[in-house]
Amino acid sequence: MNILFIHQNFPGQFKHLSVALASQGHSVTALTLRVKERTSWKGVDLIPYGILKRSEQSTHPWVLDLDSKVTRGESCYRAARKMKEAGYTPDIIIAHHGWGESMFLRDVWPSARMGLYCEFYHLTDYPHINFDPEFPSRDEESEGLRIRLKNINNHLHFDVAQMGLSPTRFQADTFPQPFRDKIDVIHDGINTRQLVRNDDVAFPLPNGQVLTREDEVITFVNRNLEPYRGYHIFMRALPRLLKERPGAQVLVVGGDGVSYGAHPPKGKTWKQIYIDEVRGRISDEDWARVHFLGRIPYTQFVPLLQLSRAHLYLTYPFVLSWSLFEAMACEAAIVASSTAPVVDALRHDLNARLVDFFDPDALVEETVRLLEDADMRDRLGITARDCIVRNYDLTSACLPRQLEWVERLASAPL
C-alpha cells in the first residue's frame, strides 16, 4: 500500500508505526514541516511543505485558532496537489489532524481512506475549563464559546475520516458521538525492553556530583514547567519536602516555555515565578539539593527515571504524559494527582499513591511515606511495571493492534 502520514513534527506519535509499516514493505511517505529538503528516515520518504505567506487581515480573536489551522490546511493541500501531479496517490492517509494540515487532503485524493490520531476534543464544562481556580477564565461568559470554536477543525475532519485512534480512554471519551464509535483506544507504546529497572545506574549532575540508587532521588518531569502539569503545586510542596528529607536530591526536568494553558506575564516564565514564590522559605543548603536540568536528551532521561526513588506526576484533566508510563516501566514508585487521565491507568496503593491535585501537603506526606518504606516502593514499582508491560508494551500490546487498525482502515467503506 501507499501510506501517507501527516504530522507537522513527524514522526511524533507515529515513530514506531510508520517504521513498522515501512519494514513490512509498504511505501510510506510523510508530509511534514520537520525537514526543509526531501530526505529518507528509517525507510520513510519525508517530503517538506512550507506555510503559505498571507496578507495581513483582521481576524476575530475567537477564530485565530481556526485561521491558523486553515492556513496550514491550505499549505498542505497545495503540497499534496504537487505530489498528485507527480503521480503520487495514497491508499490511506494517517494524520494527526490537530494542526489542521489534513483538512483538505481528501479533496485531493477522494478515494484514499483517512485515519485520525484523535488527541483531544475540547469540552467546555468543568473540569475541562476552570479546573484550577488560580487561573480562571478571563471572560467566563465567552470562554466556553471560544473553546467550542476550537473544535471546528475536529468536525471538519469527522466528515472526511473513516476511523480514529486515541492513546487513552480518557482522550477518546472527550470525542462526541457518532465519531467516538469510530475511535480505537491504542496507546503509542512503551519500549519496556529499554525502559527497565537498573540497579547500577549512575547519573552525573552538572555540578560534577554523580548520583546512584544509593542516593535518595526525587524526580519531577514536564515538557515545560507550567501550571497545566502541576509545577506550581510541586514547587509549593518543595520547602516542606526538603526539610523533611534532608538527604534527598530533587531532579527537575522541563523547559521554560509553555506547552498548554495560559502564558505567564510578559517577560517572565512560570519556572521563575514559582521559584521566586518559594525561595525565601528554602535555605541555601537545601536549595543546593534542587537541580533544574532543563530539557535533557533521551540518553540521559532514561537513567534519570531508573535513578528515581519517588517520581512525582501532576496534571490537569488533559493528555497524559508519556513520561509517567516510562517512569512506571522503570519500576519507579509514583506519587500522582488523582485527576481523570491519571486514574485511567493508576490505582491508589495498587501501582501508585494518588493525591488531590491541589494539596501540596498531601503530596509531601505521600512522598515521605514512600521514601520511608522500601517494601511499599518495591511493591508499587513492580505492579506499575506489570501494568505497563501488560497494557502498554510496544511490541506485544500496542504495535500489533496499531498494525491491525491500519489493515481495517485500508478496507473501511468510503
Backbone torsions as a table, in degrees:
resi	resn	phi	psi	omega
1	MET	NA	152.8	167.7
2	ASN	-91.5	118.2	-175.3
3	ILE	-121.0	124.9	-178.6
4	LEU	-111.3	122.7	174.5
5	PHE	-98.8	141.6	176.9
6	ILE	-123.1	116.2	176.2
7	HIS	-159.6	123.5	-174.7
8	GLN	-62.2	-25.1	-179.9
9	ASN	-123.1	44.9	-177.0
10	PHE	-51.3	140.3	11.2
11	PRO	-86.4	-20.4	179.0
12	GLY	51.0	-129.8	-178.6
13	GLN	-71.3	-6.7	-177.1
14	PHE	-101.6	15.3	-172.4
15	LYS	-65.4	-29.7	178.5
16	HIS	-91.2	-44.8	-175.8
17	LEU	-63.3	-45.0	-177.1
18	SER	-62.7	-42.4	-179.5
19	VAL	-67.7	-40.4	179.2
20	ALA	-63.0	-40.2	178.9
21	LEU	-67.2	-39.9	177.2
22	ALA	-63.3	-39.5	-179.4
23	SER	-68.8	-21.4	176.1
24	GLN	-80.4	-4.9	177.9
25	GLY	101.8	0.8	177.0
26	HIS	-72.5	152.6	173.3
27	SER	-85.8	108.6	-172.9
28	VAL	-111.7	126.9	-178.9
29	THR	-127.1	148.3	175.2
30	ALA	-131.6	132.9	175.4
31	LEU	-102.6	120.6	-167.6
32	THR	-153.7	157.0	171.6
33	LEU	-84.4	-8.6	-170.7
34	ARG	-65.0	-29.1	-177.8
35	VAL	-118.3	157.8	178.7
36	LYS	-101.5	-24.9	178.6
37	GLU	-127.2	151.8	178.1
38	ARG	-60.8	133.7	-177.9
39	THR	-153.4	-179.8	179.6
40	SER	-122.5	143.9	178.0
41	TRP	-140.0	110.2	176.4
42	LYS	51.4	41.3	177.9
43	GLY	88.7	-0.7	-179.9
44	VAL	-102.8	129.6	177.9
45	ASP	-81.1	113.5	-177.9
46	LEU	-97.3	122.2	-179.1
47	ILE	-117.2	123.5	-178.2
48	PRO	-80.6	155.0	165.3
49	TYR	-137.2	156.7	-179.3
50	GLY	-116.0	152.9	178.0
51	ILE	-76.8	128.3	-179.9
52	LEU	-67.2	140.1	174.4
53	LYS	-81.8	139.8	-177.7
54	ARG	-125.8	152.3	175.7
55	SER	-71.1	152.4	-179.1
56	GLU	-63.9	138.1	175.4
57	GLN	-150.7	156.3	179.4
58	SER	-80.1	130.0	-178.8
59	THR	-126.1	133.6	177.4
60	HIS	-61.5	134.1	-175.1
61	PRO	-59.9	-26.2	179.6
62	TRP	-71.0	-21.3	-177.4
63	VAL	-112.8	16.7	175.2
64	LEU	-58.9	-39.5	179.7
65	ASP	-62.3	-45.4	179.4
66	LEU	-66.3	-39.5	179.1
67	ASP	-57.2	-44.5	178.5
68	SER	-62.9	-41.5	-177.7
69	LYS	-69.5	-39.6	177.8
70	VAL	-65.1	-38.6	176.9
71	THR	-60.0	-45.4	177.8
72	ARG	-66.6	-39.3	178.6
73	GLY	-61.3	-42.8	177.4
74	GLU	-65.3	-41.2	-179.9
75	SER	-60.2	-45.6	-179.5
76	CYS	-68.7	-37.8	177.5
77	TYR	-58.6	-44.9	-178.3
78	ARG	-69.4	-35.8	174.7
79	ALA	-65.7	-38.3	178.9
80	ALA	-66.6	-37.3	177.1
81	ARG	-59.4	-41.6	178.3
82	LYS	-64.6	-39.0	177.9
83	MET	-63.2	-41.8	179.6
84	LYS	-65.2	-42.3	178.7
85	GLU	-62.7	-27.2	177.6
86	ALA	-84.0	0.3	175.3
87	GLY	102.4	6.7	-177.2
88	TYR	-90.2	131.3	174.8
89	THR	-137.7	117.9	178.3
90	PRO	-81.7	147.8	170.6
91	ASP	-80.2	-40.0	176.1
92	ILE	-135.9	152.2	176.0
93	ILE	-121.0	125.1	176.9
94	ILE	-114.2	116.2	-169.0
95	ALA	-128.6	135.1	159.7
96	HIS	-85.5	103.3	-169.2
97	HIS	-88.0	5.1	-172.5
98	GLY	-60.6	-23.4	-179.7
99	TRP	-102.3	0.4	173.4
100	GLY	92.2	-5.7	-172.8
101	GLU	-56.9	-36.2	-172.5
102	SER	-88.5	6.9	-172.6
103	MET	-55.4	-37.0	-173.3
104	PHE	-117.0	14.0	-172.9
105	LEU	-72.3	-29.9	177.1
106	ARG	-78.6	-8.4	167.2
107	ASP	-72.8	-27.7	176.6
108	VAL	-82.5	-43.9	-177.1
109	TRP	-126.1	78.3	-174.6
110	PRO	-65.5	-19.3	-178.7
111	SER	-90.0	-5.3	179.0
112	ALA	-79.1	139.4	171.3
113	ARG	-80.4	145.5	179.8
114	MET	-123.1	130.1	172.7
115	GLY	-116.1	137.0	-175.0
116	LEU	-107.9	138.9	168.5
117	TYR	-85.3	104.9	-171.0
118	CYS	-92.8	89.6	-173.6
119	GLU	-78.4	-41.1	-175.7
120	PHE	-167.8	140.1	171.3
121	TYR	-114.9	128.2	-170.9
122	HIS	-81.5	114.6	178.5
123	LEU	-99.3	156.4	-170.5
124	THR	-113.7	6.2	177.0
125	ASP	-101.2	167.9	175.4
126	TYR	-69.2	139.5	9.1
127	PRO	-96.3	14.6	-175.8
128	HIS	-72.4	-31.6	168.7
129	ILE	-126.2	153.5	-177.6
130	ASN	58.1	32.7	175.1
131	PHE	-65.9	-40.4	-175.3
132	ASP	-105.1	109.3	-176.7
133	PRO	-63.9	-15.7	178.0
134	GLU	-71.5	-20.7	-178.6
135	PHE	-128.9	68.1	-179.0
136	PRO	-69.8	160.3	176.2
137	SER	-60.0	141.6	180.0
138	ARG	-64.6	-34.6	178.3
139	ASP	-137.8	91.6	-172.5
140	GLU	-57.6	-36.3	-176.5
141	GLU	-65.4	-36.2	-175.3
142	SER	-101.5	-11.2	-175.5
143	GLU	-59.4	-42.1	179.0
144	GLY	-62.3	-33.8	178.9
145	LEU	-66.8	-44.8	179.3
146	ARG	-62.5	-42.0	-179.5
147	ILE	-65.8	-40.3	178.1
148	ARG	-59.5	-38.9	-179.2
149	LEU	-66.3	-25.4	177.5
150	LYS	-63.1	-20.5	-178.6
151	ASN	-85.8	-2.0	177.7
152	ILE	-57.0	-40.6	178.6
153	ASN	-59.5	-43.0	175.9
154	ASN	-58.2	-49.3	-175.2
155	HIS	-66.6	-35.5	176.0
156	LEU	-62.8	-32.7	178.0
157	HIS	-78.8	-33.5	179.6
158	PHE	-56.1	-34.6	-175.8
159	ASP	-72.3	-18.6	-175.2
160	VAL	-117.7	-4.4	-177.1
161	ALA	-102.1	148.4	179.6
162	GLN	-94.4	-33.7	-175.6
163	MET	-146.6	166.5	178.2
164	GLY	-136.7	164.9	-178.1
165	LEU	-142.0	128.1	176.0
166	SER	-128.1	144.0	-177.0
167	PRO	-76.7	-25.2	179.9
168	THR	-137.2	157.7	179.4
169	ARG	-65.2	-37.1	178.5
170	PHE	-56.9	-45.4	-179.3
171	GLN	-67.4	-44.4	179.9
172	ALA	-61.3	-38.8	-175.5
173	ASP	-74.2	-8.1	172.3
174	THR	-74.3	-19.6	-176.0
175	PHE	-82.2	143.5	-176.3
176	PRO	-82.8	160.6	168.7
177	GLN	-75.2	151.8	6.4
178	PRO	-86.4	-5.0	-174.8
179	PHE	-69.3	-24.6	179.4
180	ARG	-56.1	-36.0	-179.7
181	ASP	-67.7	-15.5	179.4
182	LYS	-92.5	-0.1	-175.3
183	ILE	-100.3	125.8	171.4
184	ASP	-93.9	137.7	177.0
185	VAL	-93.2	105.2	178.7
186	ILE	-140.1	120.0	-179.2
187	HIS	-70.0	157.9	178.7
188	ASP	-62.2	-28.2	175.9
189	GLY	107.3	138.8	179.4
190	ILE	-114.7	129.5	-179.9
191	ASN	-79.2	88.2	-175.0
192	THR	-77.8	-5.3	172.6
193	ARG	-79.5	-35.2	177.7
194	GLN	-83.7	-39.4	-176.3
195	LEU	-92.8	92.9	-176.9
196	VAL	-136.5	164.5	172.6
197	ARG	-66.1	141.9	178.9
198	ASN	-140.0	101.0	-176.8
199	ASP	-70.1	-15.3	-177.5
200	ASP	-101.0	10.5	-174.9
201	VAL	-65.1	145.2	173.8
202	ALA	-132.8	138.4	-175.7
203	PHE	-130.2	110.2	179.3
204	PRO	-79.4	132.8	175.6
205	LEU	-89.6	158.7	178.9
206	PRO	-57.1	-25.7	-179.7
207	ASN	-82.9	3.6	179.0
208	GLY	95.8	-14.9	177.5
209	GLN	-68.8	140.6	178.6
210	VAL	-113.6	122.0	180.0
211	LEU	-97.6	144.9	174.6
212	THR	-129.7	-177.6	179.0
213	ARG	-71.9	-6.4	172.2
214	GLU	-74.1	-20.1	179.7
215	ASP	-87.8	150.6	176.2
216	GLU	-86.2	104.3	-173.4
217	VAL	-115.4	127.9	175.0
218	ILE	-111.0	132.2	-177.3
219	THR	-120.0	146.8	175.9
220	PHE	-142.3	124.4	-170.9
221	VAL	-129.9	127.0	168.9
222	ASN	-134.1	157.0	167.6
223	ARG	-64.2	-48.3	171.7
224	ASN	-130.6	145.7	-177.9
225	LEU	-82.0	104.6	-171.0
226	GLU	-154.5	161.8	-176.6
227	PRO	-60.4	-33.4	-178.5
228	TYR	-56.0	-29.0	178.1
229	ARG	-107.9	24.1	169.9
230	GLY	72.6	19.4	-178.5
231	TYR	-60.0	-38.9	-178.9
232	HIS	-65.7	-36.1	178.5
233	ILE	-69.2	-44.1	177.8
234	PHE	-57.6	-46.3	-177.5
235	MET	-65.3	-35.8	179.4
236	ARG	-71.5	-22.6	175.6
237	ALA	-80.8	-20.2	-169.4
238	LEU	-63.0	-44.1	-179.0
239	PRO	-56.9	-46.4	179.7
240	ARG	-69.0	-40.0	-179.1
241	LEU	-60.9	-42.7	179.6
242	LEU	-66.2	-36.8	178.9
243	LYS	-67.6	-41.3	-176.3
244	GLU	-78.2	-21.1	178.8
245	ARG	-124.1	78.3	-173.8
246	PRO	-67.3	-10.5	177.8
247	GLY	-104.7	-0.6	-174.0
248	ALA	-76.7	143.7	169.8
249	GLN	-107.8	129.0	-176.4
250	VAL	-109.3	118.6	-179.1
251	LEU	-108.2	123.1	-176.2
252	VAL	-117.3	121.7	179.5
253	VAL	-111.6	132.9	175.8
254	GLY	155.9	152.0	-179.4
255	GLY	-84.7	179.4	-177.6
256	ASP	-95.2	-2.3	-174.8
257	GLY	-87.4	-161.1	179.9
258	VAL	-128.7	122.0	174.3
259	SER	-93.8	-37.0	-174.7
260	TYR	-141.6	154.6	171.6
261	GLY	77.4	-162.1	-171.9
262	ALA	-72.1	147.9	173.1
263	HIS	-84.4	150.2	176.7
264	PRO	-71.0	169.4	174.9
265	PRO	-54.9	149.6	-175.0
266	LYS	-55.8	133.8	178.4
267	GLY	85.3	1.0	-179.0
268	LYS	-122.3	165.9	173.1
269	THR	-124.1	150.3	175.4
270	TRP	-59.3	-38.0	179.2
271	LYS	-53.5	-51.5	-175.2
272	GLN	-74.8	-33.0	179.5
273	ILE	-57.5	-44.3	-175.9
274	TYR	-85.6	-22.8	167.7
275	ILE	-62.1	-46.9	-179.0
276	ASP	-62.7	-34.3	-178.6
277	GLU	-65.2	-39.2	-171.8
278	VAL	-105.2	-13.8	-170.2
279	ARG	-59.7	-33.6	-179.5
280	GLY	-67.2	-15.4	179.4
281	ARG	-101.3	9.4	-179.5
282	ILE	-124.2	126.3	179.3
283	SER	-67.8	158.9	177.5
284	ASP	-59.4	-37.5	-179.9
285	GLU	-63.5	-43.4	178.1
286	ASP	-70.1	-38.7	-178.4
287	TRP	-63.2	-28.1	178.7
288	ALA	-66.3	-15.1	179.1
289	ARG	-93.6	3.7	177.5
290	VAL	-105.3	124.0	-173.4
291	HIS	-122.3	107.7	175.1
292	PHE	-86.4	112.1	-172.5
293	LEU	-97.0	-5.0	-176.5
294	GLY	68.3	-150.2	173.3
295	ARG	-91.7	132.4	-176.0
296	ILE	-120.1	152.6	177.6
297	PRO	-66.2	157.3	-175.7
298	TYR	-61.4	-29.8	179.0
299	THR	-65.4	-21.7	173.5
300	GLN	-96.2	-28.0	-176.1
301	PHE	-66.0	-43.5	-179.5
302	VAL	-61.9	-49.0	175.9
303	PRO	-58.1	-35.0	178.1
304	LEU	-60.4	-44.7	178.7
305	LEU	-66.0	-39.0	179.7
306	GLN	-66.6	-23.9	-179.1
307	LEU	-82.1	-24.4	-167.5
308	SER	-64.4	128.7	172.9
309	ARG	-91.2	-28.4	173.8
310	ALA	-145.9	121.4	-179.2
311	HIS	-108.4	123.4	-176.6
312	LEU	-102.1	132.9	-178.3
313	TYR	-139.1	124.5	179.3
314	LEU	-130.4	143.1	177.0
315	THR	-157.5	146.7	165.1
316	TYR	-62.3	169.4	172.0
317	PRO	-68.2	93.7	-174.1
318	PHE	-157.6	-167.6	-179.2
319	VAL	-59.9	132.5	179.8
320	LEU	-76.9	139.7	-177.4
321	SER	-78.2	140.9	172.9
322	TRP	-58.2	-34.2	-173.5
323	SER	-60.5	-30.9	178.3
324	LEU	-62.5	-49.8	-179.3
325	PHE	-66.7	-33.9	178.4
326	GLU	-66.4	-39.5	176.3
327	ALA	-65.1	-41.0	178.0
328	MET	-61.8	-39.9	179.2
329	ALA	-62.4	-29.3	179.1
330	CYS	-85.7	7.6	179.5
331	GLU	66.4	28.0	173.8
332	ALA	-69.4	144.6	173.3
333	ALA	-82.6	124.3	-169.0
334	ILE	-104.3	135.5	163.1
335	VAL	-117.8	120.6	-171.9
336	ALA	-137.2	161.3	176.2
337	SER	-74.3	143.5	-178.4
338	SER	-87.0	47.0	178.2
339	THR	-87.7	162.9	-169.1
340	ALA	-53.2	-48.1	-178.4
341	PRO	-65.8	-29.6	-178.4
342	VAL	-70.0	-43.7	-175.9
343	VAL	-73.5	-5.3	167.8
344	ASP	-59.0	-35.3	-172.1
345	ALA	-120.6	-21.9	-174.3
346	LEU	-112.9	143.2	175.4
347	ARG	-125.9	136.7	-177.4
348	HIS	-60.7	127.1	178.2
349	ASP	67.4	6.9	171.7
350	LEU	-98.4	-56.4	177.8
351	ASN	-131.2	11.3	178.2
352	ALA	-170.5	170.5	167.6
353	ARG	-110.5	127.9	-174.9
354	LEU	-109.7	142.6	-179.0
355	VAL	-134.8	160.7	172.8
356	ASP	-64.2	133.6	-177.1
357	PHE	-53.1	-39.1	-170.1
358	PHE	-91.2	9.9	-172.4
359	ASP	-113.3	89.1	-179.6
360	PRO	-64.1	-29.7	178.2
361	ASP	-66.7	-41.4	177.1
362	ALA	-64.2	-35.8	177.1
363	LEU	-61.9	-43.0	178.0
364	VAL	-64.5	-47.6	-174.9
365	GLU	-63.0	-42.3	179.3
366	GLU	-69.7	-35.8	178.2
367	THR	-66.1	-45.0	178.1
368	VAL	-61.7	-41.9	178.8
369	ARG	-58.1	-43.4	178.1
370	LEU	-64.7	-44.6	-176.2
371	LEU	-66.3	-24.1	-180.0
372	GLU	-92.4	-5.5	-173.8
373	ASP	-129.2	91.7	-177.9
374	ALA	-63.6	-35.3	179.8
375	ASP	-64.7	-41.6	177.6
376	MET	-64.0	-43.8	179.2
377	ARG	-58.9	-46.6	-179.2
378	ASP	-63.1	-43.0	-179.0
379	ARG	-63.3	-47.6	-179.1
380	LEU	-66.5	-38.7	179.4
381	GLY	-63.9	-42.6	-179.8
382	ILE	-65.7	-44.4	-179.7
383	THR	-70.7	-30.9	176.3
384	ALA	-63.9	-47.0	178.8
385	ARG	-63.5	-41.5	179.8
386	ASP	-59.7	-39.4	177.0
387	CYS	-60.5	-43.4	-179.0
388	ILE	-68.7	-44.4	-178.4
389	VAL	-62.0	-42.6	-176.3
390	ARG	-73.1	-37.9	-169.5
391	ASN	-110.3	-23.2	-170.3
392	TYR	-130.3	8.4	-179.9
393	ASP	-63.9	136.4	-176.2
394	LEU	-61.6	-54.1	-169.5
395	THR	-81.2	-31.8	-175.5
396	SER	-97.9	-24.8	-174.4
397	ALA	-115.7	-52.4	-167.4
398	CYS	-87.5	-50.9	-175.5
399	LEU	-62.4	-43.6	176.3
400	PRO	-58.1	-38.0	179.3
401	ARG	-71.2	-36.2	177.2
402	GLN	-64.0	-43.5	179.7
403	LEU	-64.3	-38.9	176.9
404	GLU	-65.8	-36.0	176.5
405	TRP	-62.7	-40.9	177.8
406	VAL	-62.3	-42.0	178.9
407	GLU	-61.9	-41.1	178.6
408	ARG	-68.4	-37.2	177.4
409	LEU	-60.6	-40.3	-177.1
410	ALA	-61.4	-27.0	-178.3
411	SER	-110.3	10.6	-179.6
412	ALA	-67.2	142.1	178.5
413	PRO	-65.8	140.7	178.9
414	LEU	-79.2	NA	NA
